[in-house]
Amino acid sequence: MTADLPGFVLHEHFSQHHHFDFRLERDGVLKSWAVPKGLPETPGERRLAIAVEDHPLAYGDFEGTIPEGDYGAGEVKIADSGTYETLGWTDERIEVVLHGRQFSGKYVLLRFKKAGEKNWLVLKGKET
C-alpha cells in the first residue's frame, strides 16, 4: 500500500451490521473509521464516521471472510483504494484529497464530540 503518497482503503463489511470501513495510512498503521452509510459522494453531504482501532498496514489488502465467532465476523471486500494527500491533520479535523478509482477529491473528517468521543463526521469537500 505504501508508495510516494500514503494509501487509503474503503472496505465494504458484510457483518452483523453492513457498513464500510474507511482507512488512512498514517504513522505506520491504518487509522480507521466505521462509516455506516459509506463515504458521501455529493459535496457538502455529511455522514457519521466512528473511530475504531488502528489496523496493521497489511490489512489494507485484505478481502475475504472473518470467521464466525471472531470480532467483525463476515465478508470483507475492497470497495475502493488508492493514495491520498494530506491537506491538514489535527485532533479535531482531518482534510485529505483522495485519489481512488471510485472516490476522489477532497474529504474532511470533523470530530463530532456532541455525539460521543469516537464520533466524527465525514464530508465530501467542494472542489475548487
Sine and cosine of phi, psi and omega as CSV:
sin_phi,cos_phi,sin_psi,cos_psi,sin_omega,cos_omega
0.00,0.00,-0.44,0.90,-0.06,-1.00
-0.97,0.23,0.74,-0.68,0.06,-1.00
-0.60,-0.80,-0.39,-0.92,0.07,-1.00
-0.88,0.47,-0.60,0.80,0.07,-1.00
-0.96,-0.29,0.49,-0.87,0.06,-1.00
-0.92,0.40,0.33,-0.94,-0.05,-1.00
-0.98,-0.21,0.31,-0.95,0.17,-0.99
-0.73,-0.68,0.37,-0.93,0.12,-0.99
-0.60,-0.80,0.58,-0.82,0.12,-0.99
-0.88,-0.47,0.95,-0.31,0.04,-1.00
-1.00,-0.02,0.70,-0.71,0.19,-0.98
-1.00,-0.09,0.82,-0.57,-0.17,-0.99
-0.87,-0.49,0.93,-0.37,0.01,-1.00
-0.99,-0.11,0.98,0.21,-0.01,-1.00
-0.93,-0.36,-0.41,-0.91,0.02,-1.00
-0.79,0.61,-0.62,0.78,0.08,-1.00
-0.82,-0.57,0.90,-0.43,0.02,-1.00
-0.86,0.51,0.77,-0.64,0.02,-1.00
-0.36,-0.93,0.00,-1.00,0.06,-1.00
-0.87,-0.49,0.52,-0.85,0.08,-1.00
-0.89,-0.45,0.88,-0.47,0.00,-1.00
-0.99,-0.14,0.82,-0.57,-0.10,-1.00
-0.76,-0.65,0.75,-0.67,0.03,-1.00
-0.88,-0.48,0.79,-0.61,0.04,-1.00
-0.94,0.34,0.83,-0.56,0.02,-1.00
-0.30,-0.95,0.70,-0.71,0.05,-1.00
0.82,0.58,0.60,0.80,0.09,-1.00
0.98,0.18,0.15,0.99,0.04,-1.00
-0.66,-0.75,0.09,-1.00,0.14,-0.99
-0.98,-0.20,0.95,-0.31,0.13,-0.99
-0.93,0.36,0.73,-0.68,-0.23,-0.97
-0.73,-0.68,0.58,-0.82,0.07,-1.00
-0.70,-0.72,0.69,-0.72,0.18,-0.98
-0.99,0.10,0.79,-0.61,-0.03,-1.00
-0.85,-0.52,0.99,-0.12,-0.13,-0.99
-0.79,0.62,-0.63,0.78,-0.07,-1.00
-0.96,-0.28,0.16,0.99,-0.01,-1.00
0.99,0.15,0.13,-0.99,0.00,-1.00
-0.94,0.35,0.61,-0.79,0.06,-1.00
-0.93,0.36,0.50,-0.87,0.00,-1.00
-0.93,-0.38,-0.20,0.98,-0.04,-1.00
-0.94,-0.35,0.76,-0.65,0.03,-1.00
-0.79,0.61,0.71,-0.70,0.01,-1.00
1.00,0.02,-0.32,0.95,0.01,-1.00
-0.92,0.38,0.68,-0.73,-0.03,-1.00
-0.91,-0.41,0.64,-0.77,0.07,-1.00
-0.72,-0.69,0.55,-0.84,0.08,-1.00
-0.94,0.35,0.67,-0.75,0.09,-1.00
-0.72,-0.70,0.82,-0.57,-0.07,-1.00
-0.95,-0.31,0.88,-0.47,0.00,-1.00
-0.88,0.47,0.74,-0.67,0.07,-1.00
-0.82,-0.57,0.00,-1.00,-0.07,-1.00
-0.89,0.45,0.48,-0.88,0.11,-0.99
-0.89,0.46,0.50,-0.87,0.04,-1.00
-0.87,-0.49,0.47,-0.88,0.07,-1.00
-0.91,0.42,0.47,-0.88,-0.01,-1.00
-0.83,0.56,-0.59,0.81,-0.03,-1.00
-0.87,0.50,-0.41,0.91,-0.01,-1.00
-0.93,0.36,-0.29,0.96,-0.02,-1.00
-0.88,0.47,-0.45,0.89,0.00,-1.00
-1.00,-0.10,0.01,1.00,-0.11,-0.99
-0.95,0.33,0.76,-0.65,0.23,-0.97
-0.65,-0.76,0.68,-0.73,0.02,-1.00
0.46,-0.89,-0.35,-0.94,-0.08,-1.00
-0.94,-0.35,0.80,-0.60,0.18,-0.98
-1.00,0.04,0.84,-0.54,-0.13,-0.99
-0.88,0.47,0.52,-0.85,0.09,-1.00
-0.81,0.59,0.67,-0.75,-0.02,-1.00
1.00,-0.09,-0.35,0.94,0.07,-1.00
-1.00,-0.01,0.44,-0.90,0.04,-1.00
-0.85,0.53,0.77,-0.64,0.02,-1.00
0.98,0.21,0.37,0.93,-0.04,-1.00
-0.76,0.65,0.68,-0.73,0.03,-1.00
0.66,-0.75,-0.08,-1.00,-0.02,-1.00
-0.99,0.11,0.63,-0.77,0.07,-1.00
-0.80,-0.60,0.80,-0.60,0.05,-1.00
-0.79,-0.61,0.51,-0.86,0.11,-0.99
-0.99,0.14,0.90,-0.44,0.03,-1.00
-1.00,0.10,-0.53,0.85,0.05,-1.00
-0.26,-0.97,0.39,-0.92,0.08,-1.00
-0.35,-0.94,0.27,-0.96,0.01,-1.00
0.21,-0.98,-0.50,-0.87,0.03,-1.00
-0.89,-0.46,0.16,-0.99,0.06,-1.00
-0.52,-0.85,0.38,-0.92,0.11,-0.99
-0.93,-0.36,0.66,-0.75,0.04,-1.00
-1.00,-0.01,0.84,-0.54,0.10,-1.00
-1.00,-0.07,-0.46,0.89,0.02,-1.00
-0.11,-0.99,0.57,-0.82,0.00,-1.00
-0.51,-0.86,0.96,-0.29,0.09,-1.00
-0.79,-0.61,0.01,-1.00,0.03,-1.00
-0.93,0.36,-0.27,0.96,-0.07,-1.00
-0.93,-0.37,-0.36,0.93,-0.11,-0.99
-0.50,-0.86,0.75,-0.66,0.08,-1.00
-0.82,-0.57,0.82,-0.57,-0.02,-1.00
-0.81,-0.58,0.84,-0.54,-0.06,-1.00
-0.70,-0.72,0.32,-0.95,0.17,-0.99
-0.90,-0.43,0.90,-0.44,-0.01,-1.00
-1.00,0.08,0.58,-0.81,0.09,-1.00
-0.80,-0.60,0.98,0.22,-0.02,-1.00
-0.90,-0.43,0.04,-1.00,0.04,-1.00
-0.95,0.30,-0.67,0.74,-0.04,-1.00
-0.97,-0.23,-0.64,0.77,-0.05,-1.00
-0.93,-0.36,0.84,-0.55,0.06,-1.00
-0.56,-0.83,0.38,-0.93,-0.01,-1.00
0.96,-0.28,-0.12,-0.99,-0.09,-1.00
-0.98,0.20,0.72,-0.70,0.11,-0.99
-0.75,-0.67,0.61,-0.80,-0.02,-1.00
-0.79,-0.61,0.75,-0.66,0.15,-0.99
-0.96,-0.29,0.81,-0.59,0.01,-1.00
-0.86,-0.51,0.76,-0.65,0.05,-1.00
-0.89,0.45,0.70,-0.71,-0.08,-1.00
-0.87,-0.48,0.92,0.38,-0.14,-0.99
-0.85,0.52,-0.54,0.84,-0.02,-1.00
-0.86,0.52,-0.44,0.90,-0.05,-1.00
-0.99,-0.12,-0.02,1.00,0.00,-1.00
0.76,-0.65,0.44,-0.90,-0.12,-0.99
-0.85,0.53,-0.57,0.82,-0.08,-1.00
-1.00,-0.07,-0.01,1.00,-0.09,-1.00
-1.00,0.02,0.69,-0.73,0.05,-1.00
-0.76,-0.65,0.25,-0.97,0.21,-0.98
-0.92,-0.40,0.67,-0.74,0.11,-0.99
-0.92,-0.39,0.74,-0.67,-0.04,-1.00
-0.82,-0.58,0.55,-0.83,0.18,-0.98
-1.00,0.08,0.86,-0.51,-0.02,-1.00
-0.98,0.22,0.33,-0.94,0.07,-1.00
-0.98,0.21,0.67,-0.74,0.03,-1.00
-0.99,0.13,0.64,-0.77,-0.03,-1.00
-0.97,-0.26,0.00,0.00,0.00,0.00
